[in-house]
Amino acid sequence: MSIKEKEQEIIDEFAIYEDWMDKYEYIIELGKELPLIEEQYKTEDRLIKGCQSQVWLNAECIDNKMNFTADSDAIITKGIIALLIRVVNDESPEDVARSEFKFIKEIGLQEHLSPTRSNGLVSMVKDMKLNALKAVK
Amino acid sequence: MNIKAIRSQFPILEEKIHGKPLVYFDNGATTQKPLSVIQRVNDYYSKENANIHRGVHTLSQEATTAYENARNTIQEYLGAKQSHEILFTKGTTDSINLVAFSFGELLNADDEVIISAMEHHSNIVPWQMLCERKGCKLRVIPMNEKGELELDVYDTLLSEKTKLVAVTHISNALGTVNNVEHIIEKAHAVGAKVLIDGAQSIQHIKVNVQDLGCDFYAFSGHKLFGPTGIGVLYGKEEILNQMPPYQGGGDMIKEVTLEKTTYNELPHKFEAGTPNIAGGIGLGTAFEFLNSLNMEDVLKHEQELLNYATEELSKIEGIQFYGEAEEKTSVISFLIDGLHPYDVGTLLDKMGIAVRTGHHCTQPIMDQFGIPGTIRASFALYNTKEEIDLFIAALNRIIPILQD
């Protein structure tokens, strides 16, 4: 599945939620299921400090496919990370570097990716793309 | 106090957030504005807008009168001796920076400045910058686990080297009301001056600067029902006259030649450039609003809210309060076991409830408690017990969602 197809799949999934709380309950479930970054990778250089929440991100490129693992101290932040990672994992570094994550806006979660929110997510997206750029052959 | 009548003066309280009635518990960050203030700012721009102080035309004179009348209203409310002891600034931060620079120019390398462990960053960083610039030493009054200053330690920090003590009247993160009378008296005994950060005070308690005896009192307009971008530094005339200007520009000069400039008198010496005229006039109206209230009734109502909310929150399993001083205003900082403040704040918002989460610009306090931040509910005179009930119900709904 391409990045675009995966994004559309998420948009369709979210279309059934009319109530904000239902939507957030789903995000929180995703956050709880997020495969965690391995403890050894939870180092200072992988830590993205936000005012509100913190994010750890580890990036690898194996056989020209990006693989991200991440964690956050806040569960809603984790849920959104789960969505972002689902879209870009197993994709080529070129595609990841180009992705704009527009689906986040479509599903009404744009506020979490606002630079003023300071939850670490904006920097995490930037770091994901930077890591992908570094991996481009 | 008729809360319904007070609420009707604040149009924003009728707003809905995500389809839910707004419950505004972020008053420590900024208060809402009464219609009188909104209309006054609107009227200024609609009917009186002109630059002040040097115009010969009618509008300029009217705007000048309105601006200076606002200064007089504030002087009277605060009990300052002279109206020129009321300097208009951008807000508390600007007021403190003014003192840190201009009063700071009078300090030498061996001098000491005392702050406390519960200061907002804006009453820490300007002093650190001063100490770096002048080589002075910064000393800190410690805080106990209830969130109260250890004044017996303060007494031992004071010496003839102490030139300034800068402490907050009321803690923004914990609500603690400090014994500033004691702090001022002891500082004056060693010849030190005192700046009180009053950002969290005037909206809750009646402040009289001469009764307090402080040398400087700094606050923001937007936290006491006034516009943003305007604040006040009260300073004693004698000290302000000794201090060099903060910023250079128009309005603050007596005479300028290309070789040398002489400075204007107070308050203009510290008010370079075209000021926030609409803000100043609106702030005057905010003080008229305060004048229309009985502040003892306001405090009583807010204490009832504080006690009720504390009681109701205590029933939540795993709740931990931060800031349990004997004397505190209507601020409640807390955490719930296993729940991150960001998650709680996000979900409360979806239910129409506005609280603040994070470190509240007081990282040293959070470090002392060993936490990254708290959830803070801060009440104002227009809040009600019914709103607290909505808040508790919302918390009880989101806790099981967030807990594993």
Boltz contact constraints between the chains, C-beta under 6 A:
constraints:
  - contact:
      token1: [A, 20]
      token2: [B, 18]
      max_distance: 6.0
  - contact:
      token1: [A, 20]
      token2: [B, 350]
      max_distance: 6.0
  - contact:
      token1: [A, 25]
      token2: [B, 401]
      max_distance: 6.0
  - contact:
      token1: [A, 51]
      token2: [B, 358]
      max_distance: 6.0
  - contact:
      token1: [A, 52]
      token2: [B, 342]
      max_distance: 6.0
  - contact:
      token1: [A, 52]
      token2: [B, 358]
      max_distance: 6.0
  - contact:
      token1: [A, 53]
      token2: [B, 342]
      max_distance: 6.0
  - contact:
      token1: [A, 73]
      token2: [B, 340]
      max_distance: 6.0
  - contact:
      token1: [A, 74]
      token2: [B, 340]
      max_distance: 6.0
  - contact:
      token1: [A, 74]
      token2: [B, 342]
      max_distance: 6.0
  - contact:
      token1: [A, 74]
      token2: [B, 343]
      max_distance: 6.0
  - contact:
      token1: [A, 75]
      token2: [B, 343]
      max_distance: 6.0
  - contact:
      token1: [A, 76]
      token2: [B, 343]
      max_distance: 6.0
  - contact:
      token1: [A, 76]
      token2: [B, 346]
      max_distance: 6.0
